[in-house]
Amino acid sequence: MACGRLRSRCNTTNHDDTRVLPSTTLSSPDGETDEPQPGSTTITIDVSFSWLPRRIWSRGRQGSLPDSPDSGQSAESGESGESTASTVDGQPSHVIIPDGGSRAWLTVTGGFFICFFMFGILNAFGSFQNMYTENVAGDFPWTDASPVCLCFCGGLVSGPLFDKLGSRLPMTMGAGLVSASLLGSAFSTEFLHYLVCQGVFFGSGIALLYYPAMGAVTEWFSTKRPLALGIAASGASVGGVIWSSALPVLANQISHRILFIILTGIASLLLCLGCWLTIERQGAAGYDESSEQVQPSQRTIQSAIFESRFVALASSLVILYTGILIPCQLLEVYAKELDIQGEVASNLIAFTYSGSVIGRIGSGLLADTLGCFNILVLTSSMAGAVTLAWIPLRSAAGLIAFSVLFGILSGGLVPLASACVARTTRDMGHIGLRIGVLMAFCAVAALGSGPLGAFILHKAG
């Protein structure tokens, strides 16, 4: 593979931390520099970020690239923030993915802030149940289920939006919807108000924020992609620990209107910061995850969705997520059935989140070396085995240990799934669409695991 032949003679620029590969820097295994091959053409492809939406940027740059490169044309990479692609005798060309640098890691940081607030608040919505039921009549479990459903299914819209427009516009819209949902909740007085604000607005905002953020992280990395996705996704675990502990305390000390106004201010700060830090890498479309150019027949939406490896991956993840989510939903119920102290029982999910921080980052580190599919199979198998050990546990210490261990083993499944999607993607220009379709598949698991767990609990007595 071309990536394997790149050596230290590759020039590196400081602007945007994007490597620049002149046509004479493909090195042989012995370290000598190869001569340019006859009939080769080197064209410059900008892989840096841009403030312009993706499609506008692409149209602006399209005219600068030769339609049919020939052996007499060449363009040296003198502009900072650009990488080169070579076409040899009409064969597919190659560009270099930065796989690091300040711009890439700032995008990871932005994804961390996005996940920290969104999923932390989403996981803590149950803390408001008592406050709702005391003041307003209604079936408030719908306010928990609606944003989860829209978050999963919304990827069918926000994923393609990211592919076409980049991350900035969809994420800005999502940040506005999330802030509006929290501010609207502060002044809500009826069940329908809460359903629209926390169900429709908040769920739609999460979808517009999450998929572009993860798609942007995916585009900036190659060999370090699982680690980068794990770090970004660990924000959800950190947020789950902090918000699930802080919100019940605040809800008992201040009025719900003041609480939601405070959350609106925090959301505006963190989400705007996340949107500013997160930006897609330009020039990713038309190349696979190894940065090799793909044929036009492989760039269609049909080939992106119905590709056999992707369908098999999505189907297996639906089964996997259904089983993984059931312990999270029944841990607290099981502890209360054993008459475990109330505070310990209610904090078991927080222990799971704490373990998942280690799991998401650790699984990313291992996947960088051993492969994301191998680690996905290993961690999911171990999580299933550990779940069997849950059955005989009867003590608080045992349940705490199980919660932490289960969090470590199951925490990496979400970022590893995105890394596996990227690994099987022929055209990175469809990465947002494929992640969105995958999560829409997994909506079956998210919505079905609850009733399935309740059915098992009812039948077991």
C-alpha positions as CSV (number, residue, x, y, z in Angstrom):
1,M,0.0,0.0,0.0
2,A,1.2,3.5,-0.8
3,C,0.9,4.6,2.9
4,G,3.5,2.0,3.8
5,R,6.1,3.6,1.5
6,L,6.0,7.0,3.1
7,R,9.0,7.8,5.1
8,S,10.6,10.7,6.9
9,R,11.4,12.6,3.6
10,C,7.7,13.7,3.6
11,N,7.7,17.4,4.1
12,T,5.4,18.7,6.9
13,T,3.9,22.1,7.1
14,N,2.8,23.9,10.2
15,H,-0.4,25.3,8.7
16,D,-3.3,23.1,9.7
17,D,-0.8,20.3,10.4
18,T,-1.4,18.8,6.9
19,R,1.4,16.9,5.3
20,V,2.8,17.9,1.9
21,L,4.1,15.1,-0.3
22,P,6.1,16.2,-3.3
23,S,6.2,13.8,-6.3
24,T,9.7,12.6,-5.5
25,T,9.1,11.6,-1.8
26,L,7.8,8.1,-2.3
27,S,10.6,6.0,-0.8
28,S,11.6,2.5,-1.3
29,P,11.9,0.1,1.7
30,D,15.7,0.7,1.7
31,G,15.2,4.4,2.3
32,E,16.2,5.6,-1.2
33,T,14.0,8.0,-3.0
34,D,12.2,6.7,-6.1
35,E,12.4,8.6,-9.3
36,P,9.0,9.9,-10.6
37,Q,7.4,7.2,-12.7
38,P,6.9,7.9,-16.5
39,G,3.4,8.9,-17.3
40,S,2.7,10.1,-13.8
41,T,0.9,13.4,-12.9
42,T,1.0,15.1,-9.6
43,I,-2.0,17.3,-8.8
44,T,-2.5,19.3,-5.7
45,I,-5.5,18.6,-3.5
46,D,-6.2,20.8,-0.5
47,V,-7.0,18.7,2.6
48,S,-7.0,21.6,5.0
49,F,-10.1,23.0,6.7
50,S,-12.1,25.9,5.3
51,W,-14.8,28.1,6.6
52,L,-16.8,27.6,3.4
53,P,-19.5,24.8,3.3
54,R,-18.1,21.6,1.7
55,R,-20.0,21.9,-1.6
56,I,-19.1,25.5,-2.2
57,W,-15.5,24.7,-1.4
58,S,-15.6,21.8,-3.8
59,R,-17.0,23.8,-6.7
60,G,-14.4,26.5,-6.1
61,R,-11.5,24.0,-6.2
62,Q,-12.8,21.8,-9.0
63,G,-11.7,24.2,-11.7
64,S,-8.1,24.2,-10.5
65,L,-7.7,20.4,-11.0
66,P,-7.1,18.9,-14.5
67,D,-10.0,16.9,-15.8
68,S,-7.8,14.4,-17.4
69,P,-4.3,14.6,-16.1
70,D,-1.5,13.8,-18.6
71,S,2.2,13.2,-18.3
72,G,3.0,16.7,-19.3
73,Q,1.2,18.4,-16.4
74,S,2.4,18.8,-12.8
75,A,1.7,21.1,-9.9
76,E,4.2,21.3,-7.0
77,S,2.8,21.6,-3.6
78,G,4.0,25.0,-2.6
79,E,0.9,26.1,-0.7
80,S,0.8,25.3,3.0
81,G,-2.0,23.1,4.1
82,E,-2.1,21.1,0.9
83,S,-1.3,17.5,0.1
84,T,-0.7,15.8,-3.2
85,A,-2.3,13.0,-5.1
86,S,-0.6,11.1,-7.9
87,T,-2.2,9.5,-10.9
88,V,0.0,7.0,-12.6
89,D,-1.1,5.9,-16.1
90,G,-4.7,6.6,-15.3
91,Q,-4.6,4.5,-12.0
92,P,-6.3,5.8,-8.8
93,S,-4.4,8.6,-7.0
94,H,-3.5,8.9,-3.4
95,V,-3.7,11.7,-0.8
96,I,-2.3,11.8,2.8
97,I,-4.7,12.0,5.8
98,P,-3.1,14.2,8.5
99,D,-3.8,11.6,11.2
100,G,-2.9,14.2,13.9
101,G,-1.8,17.7,14.4
102,S,-3.4,20.7,16.2
103,R,-6.4,21.1,13.8
104,A,-7.3,17.4,14.1
105,W,-7.0,17.2,17.9
106,L,-9.0,20.5,18.3
107,T,-11.8,18.8,16.3
108,V,-11.6,15.9,18.8
109,T,-11.8,18.4,21.6
110,G,-14.9,20.0,20.0
111,G,-16.5,16.5,19.7
112,F,-15.7,15.9,23.4
113,F,-17.5,19.1,24.5
114,I,-20.5,18.3,22.3
115,C,-20.9,14.7,23.7
116,F,-20.2,15.9,27.3
117,F,-23.2,18.2,27.3
118,M,-25.7,16.5,25.0
119,F,-25.6,13.0,26.3
120,G,-24.9,14.0,29.9
121,I,-28.1,16.0,29.9
122,L,-30.0,13.3,27.9
123,N,-29.0,10.6,30.4
124,A,-30.0,12.9,33.3
125,F,-33.5,13.7,32.1
126,G,-34.9,11.0,34.4
127,S,-33.8,13.3,37.3
128,F,-36.6,15.6,36.4
129,Q,-39.4,13.0,36.6
130,N,-40.4,13.9,40.1
131,M,-40.5,17.6,39.4
132,Y,-42.7,17.0,36.3
133,T,-45.2,14.7,37.9
134,E,-45.7,17.1,40.9
135,N,-46.6,20.0,38.7
136,V,-48.0,18.7,35.4
137,A,-50.1,15.7,34.4
138,G,-48.8,13.6,31.5
139,D,-47.0,10.5,30.3
140,F,-43.5,11.8,30.9
141,P,-41.6,8.7,29.9
142,W,-42.3,10.0,26.3
143,T,-40.0,12.9,27.0
144,D,-37.2,10.4,27.6
145,A,-38.0,8.1,24.6
146,S,-38.6,10.9,22.0
147,P,-35.1,12.5,22.0
148,V,-33.4,9.1,22.0
149,C,-35.5,8.0,19.0
150,L,-34.9,11.3,17.1
151,C,-31.2,11.1,18.0
152,F,-30.8,7.7,16.4
153,C,-33.1,8.2,13.4
154,G,-32.1,11.8,12.9
155,G,-28.8,10.6,11.4
156,L,-30.7,9.8,8.2
157,V,-30.9,13.6,7.8
158,S,-27.9,15.1,9.6
159,G,-25.5,12.5,8.1
160,P,-26.1,13.5,4.5
161,L,-26.2,17.2,5.5
162,F,-22.7,16.8,6.8
163,D,-21.5,15.1,3.6
164,K,-22.9,18.0,1.5
165,L,-22.4,21.1,3.7
166,G,-19.7,20.1,6.2
167,S,-20.0,20.3,10.0
168,R,-20.4,24.0,10.7
169,L,-23.9,24.7,9.4
170,P,-25.7,21.6,10.8
171,M,-24.0,21.9,14.2
172,T,-24.9,25.5,14.5
173,M,-28.5,24.6,13.8
174,G,-28.3,21.8,16.4
175,A,-26.8,24.1,19.0
176,G,-29.6,26.6,18.5
177,L,-32.3,23.9,18.8
178,V,-30.8,22.5,22.0
179,S,-30.5,25.9,23.6
180,A,-34.1,26.7,22.5
181,S,-35.3,23.4,24.0
182,L,-33.8,24.1,27.4
183,L,-35.0,27.7,27.4
184,G,-38.5,26.6,26.4
185,S,-38.5,24.0,29.1
186,A,-37.9,26.8,31.7
187,F,-41.3,28.3,30.8
188,S,-43.2,25.2,30.0
189,T,-46.4,24.6,32.0
190,E,-48.1,21.7,30.2
191,F,-47.1,18.2,29.1
192,L,-47.3,19.1,25.4
193,H,-44.8,22.0,26.0
194,Y,-42.3,19.6,27.6
195,L,-42.8,17.0,24.8
196,V,-42.1,19.6,22.1
197,C,-39.1,21.2,23.9
198,Q,-37.4,18.1,25.3
199,G,-38.6,15.6,22.9
200,V,-38.7,17.2,19.4
201,F,-36.3,20.1,19.8
202,F,-33.7,18.5,22.0
203,G,-33.7,15.2,20.0
204,S,-33.4,17.0,16.7
205,G,-30.6,19.2,18.0
206,I,-28.6,16.2,19.3
207,A,-28.8,14.6,15.8
208,L,-27.6,17.7,14.1
209,L,-24.7,18.0,16.5
210,Y,-23.6,14.4,17.0
211,Y,-23.2,13.0,13.5
212,P,-21.3,16.0,12.0
213,A,-19.0,16.0,15.0
214,M,-18.2,12.3,14.7
215,G,-17.9,12.5,11.0
216,A,-15.4,15.4,11.2
217,V,-13.3,13.4,13.7
218,T,-13.3,10.4,11.4
219,E,-12.1,12.4,8.4
220,W,-9.0,13.8,10.1
221,F,-7.6,10.5,11.2
222,S,-6.5,7.2,9.7
223,T,-4.5,4.9,11.9
224,K,-5.4,6.9,15.0
225,R,-9.1,7.0,14.2
226,P,-10.4,4.6,16.9
227,L,-8.4,6.5,19.6
228,A,-9.7,9.9,18.4
229,L,-13.3,8.7,18.3
230,G,-12.9,7.1,21.7
231,I,-11.7,10.3,23.2
232,A,-14.5,12.4,21.7
233,A,-17.1,9.8,22.7
234,S,-15.7,9.7,26.3
235,G,-17.3,13.1,26.8
236,A,-20.6,11.4,27.0
237,S,-19.4,9.2,29.8
238,V,-17.9,12.1,31.7
239,G,-21.0,14.1,31.2
240,G,-23.2,11.1,32.4
241,V,-21.2,11.0,35.6
242,I,-21.3,14.7,36.3
243,W,-24.8,15.6,35.2
244,S,-26.6,12.6,36.7
245,S,-25.0,13.5,40.0
246,A,-25.4,17.3,39.9
247,L,-28.9,17.8,38.4
248,P,-30.9,15.9,41.1
249,V,-29.1,18.1,43.8
250,L,-29.8,21.3,41.9
251,A,-33.4,20.3,41.2
252,N,-34.0,20.0,44.9
253,Q,-32.5,23.4,45.7
254,I,-33.7,25.8,43.0
255,S,-36.9,26.1,41.0
256,H,-37.1,24.3,37.7
257,R,-37.3,27.6,35.7
258,I,-34.0,28.8,37.2
259,L,-32.4,25.4,36.6
260,F,-33.3,25.3,33.0
261,I,-32.1,28.9,32.4
262,I,-28.8,28.0,34.0
263,L,-28.6,24.9,31.7
264,T,-29.4,27.2,28.7
265,G,-26.4,29.4,29.5
266,I,-24.1,26.4,29.9
267,A,-25.4,24.9,26.7
268,S,-24.8,28.1,24.8
269,L,-21.2,28.2,26.0
270,L,-20.2,24.6,25.5
271,L,-22.0,23.9,22.3
272,C,-20.8,27.1,20.6
273,L,-17.2,26.2,21.7
274,G,-17.7,22.7,20.3
275,C,-19.1,24.1,17.0
276,W,-16.2,26.5,16.7
277,L,-13.5,23.8,17.3
278,T,-15.1,21.1,15.1
279,I,-14.5,21.4,11.4
280,E,-14.4,18.9,8.6
281,R,-11.4,18.1,6.5
282,Q,-11.8,19.3,2.9
283,G,-11.0,17.0,0.0
284,A,-12.1,13.7,1.7
285,A,-14.8,12.9,-0.9
286,G,-13.8,10.5,-3.6
287,Y,-11.2,8.7,-1.4
288,D,-11.5,5.6,0.8
289,E,-10.4,5.4,4.4
290,S,-6.9,4.6,3.3
291,S,-6.9,7.8,1.2
292,E,-6.9,5.9,-2.1
293,Q,-9.1,7.3,-4.9
294,V,-12.1,5.3,-5.7
295,Q,-13.8,4.6,-9.0
296,P,-16.9,6.7,-9.9
297,S,-19.1,3.5,-9.8
298,Q,-18.2,3.2,-6.1
299,R,-19.3,6.7,-5.2
300,T,-23.1,6.3,-5.5
301,I,-25.5,6.4,-2.5
302,Q,-26.7,2.9,-3.3
303,S,-23.3,1.4,-3.1
304,A,-22.7,3.3,0.2
305,I,-25.8,1.9,1.9
306,F,-26.2,-1.5,0.4
307,E,-22.6,-2.6,0.4
308,S,-22.5,-6.1,1.8
309,R,-20.0,-5.5,4.6
310,F,-21.9,-2.4,5.8
311,V,-25.2,-4.3,5.9
312,A,-23.6,-7.2,7.9
313,L,-22.0,-4.7,10.3
314,A,-25.3,-2.9,10.9
315,S,-27.2,-6.1,11.5
316,S,-24.7,-7.4,14.0
317,L,-24.6,-4.1,15.9
318,V,-28.4,-4.1,16.2
319,I,-28.2,-7.4,18.0
320,L,-25.2,-6.3,20.1
321,Y,-26.7,-3.0,21.2
322,T,-30.0,-4.7,22.2
323,G,-28.1,-7.0,24.6
324,I,-25.7,-4.3,25.9
325,L,-28.4,-1.8,26.8
326,I,-30.5,-4.2,28.9
327,P,-28.1,-4.3,31.9
328,C,-28.0,-0.5,32.0
329,Q,-31.7,-0.3,32.2
330,L,-32.1,-3.0,34.9
331,L,-29.1,-2.4,37.2
332,E,-30.9,0.0,39.5
333,V,-34.1,-2.1,39.5
334,Y,-32.1,-5.2,40.4
335,A,-30.3,-3.4,43.2
336,K,-33.6,-2.2,44.8
337,E,-35.0,-5.7,44.5
338,L,-32.1,-6.8,46.7
339,D,-32.8,-4.0,49.2
340,I,-29.4,-2.4,48.4
341,Q,-29.1,1.0,50.0
342,G,-30.9,3.6,47.9
343,E,-27.9,5.9,47.3
344,V,-25.8,3.0,46.1
345,A,-28.6,1.7,43.8
346,S,-29.2,5.0,42.2
347,N,-25.4,5.6,41.5
348,L,-24.8,2.3,39.8
349,I,-25.3,3.9,36.4
350,A,-22.8,6.6,37.4
351,F,-20.3,3.8,38.1
352,T,-20.9,2.3,34.7
353,Y,-20.3,5.7,33.1
354,S,-17.0,6.0,35.0
355,G,-15.8,2.7,33.7
356,S,-16.9,3.5,30.2
357,V,-14.4,6.5,30.1
358,I,-11.6,4.0,30.5
359,G,-13.3,1.6,28.0
360,R,-13.7,4.2,25.3
361,I,-10.2,5.5,25.4
362,G,-8.5,2.2,26.1
363,S,-10.4,0.3,23.4
364,G,-9.3,3.1,21.0
365,L,-5.7,2.7,21.9
366,L,-5.9,-1.1,21.4
367,A,-7.8,-0.7,18.1
368,D,-5.0,1.5,16.7
369,T,-2.6,-1.5,17.0
370,L,-4.8,-4.6,16.8
371,G,-7.6,-3.4,14.5
372,C,-11.0,-2.0,15.3
373,F,-12.9,-5.1,14.3
374,N,-10.8,-7.4,16.4
375,I,-11.2,-5.2,19.5
376,L,-15.0,-4.8,18.8
377,V,-15.4,-8.6,18.8
378,L,-13.1,-9.0,21.9
379,T,-14.8,-6.4,24.0
380,S,-18.4,-7.4,23.1
381,S,-17.6,-11.0,23.8
382,M,-16.1,-10.2,27.2
383,A,-19.0,-7.9,28.0
384,G,-21.4,-10.7,27.3
385,A,-19.4,-13.1,29.5
386,V,-19.3,-10.5,32.4
387,T,-23.1,-10.1,32.1
388,L,-23.4,-13.8,33.0
389,A,-21.5,-13.1,36.2
390,W,-24.2,-10.5,37.1
391,I,-26.7,-13.2,37.9
392,P,-25.3,-14.6,41.2
393,L,-24.3,-11.1,42.6
394,R,-26.2,-10.2,45.8
395,S,-24.0,-7.5,47.5
396,A,-23.5,-3.8,47.0
397,A,-19.8,-4.3,46.5
398,G,-20.3,-6.9,43.9
399,L,-22.8,-4.8,41.9
400,I,-20.4,-1.8,42.0
401,A,-17.6,-3.9,40.7
402,F,-19.8,-5.3,38.0
403,S,-21.0,-1.8,37.0
404,V,-17.4,-0.5,36.6
405,L,-16.2,-3.6,34.7
406,F,-19.3,-3.7,32.5
407,G,-18.7,0.0,31.7
408,I,-15.1,-0.6,30.8
409,L,-16.0,-3.5,28.4
410,S,-19.1,-1.9,26.8
411,G,-17.9,1.7,26.7
412,G,-15.9,1.3,23.5
413,L,-18.7,-0.2,21.5
414,V,-20.1,3.1,20.2
415,P,-16.8,4.7,19.0
416,L,-15.6,1.3,17.7
417,A,-18.8,1.0,15.6
418,S,-18.1,4.4,14.0
419,A,-14.4,3.3,13.4
420,C,-15.6,0.1,11.8
421,V,-18.0,2.0,9.5
422,A,-15.1,4.2,8.4
423,R,-13.0,1.1,7.9
424,T,-15.5,-0.3,5.4
425,T,-16.3,2.9,3.6
426,R,-15.3,3.1,0.0
427,D,-15.9,6.8,-0.4
428,M,-15.3,9.0,2.6
429,G,-17.7,11.5,1.0
430,H,-20.5,9.3,2.3
431,I,-19.2,8.8,5.9
432,G,-21.9,10.9,7.4
433,L,-24.6,9.0,5.5
434,R,-23.3,5.6,6.5
435,I,-22.9,6.5,10.2
436,G,-26.5,8.0,10.1
437,V,-27.9,4.9,8.5
438,L,-26.1,2.6,11.0
439,M,-27.5,4.5,14.0
440,A,-31.0,4.4,12.4
441,F,-30.6,0.6,12.3
442,C,-29.5,0.7,16.0
443,A,-32.7,2.7,16.9
444,V,-34.4,-0.7,16.8
445,A,-32.1,-1.7,19.6
446,A,-32.4,1.5,21.6
447,L,-36.2,1.4,21.5
448,G,-36.6,-2.3,21.7
449,S,-34.2,-3.1,24.5
450,G,-36.5,-1.3,27.1
451,P,-39.6,-3.3,26.4
452,L,-37.5,-6.5,26.0
453,G,-35.9,-5.9,29.4
454,A,-39.3,-5.2,31.0
455,F,-40.7,-8.4,29.4
456,I,-37.8,-10.5,30.8
457,L,-38.2,-8.9,34.2
458,H,-42.0,-9.6,34.2
459,K,-41.6,-13.2,33.1
460,A,-38.8,-13.8,35.7
461,G,-41.0,-12.5,38.5
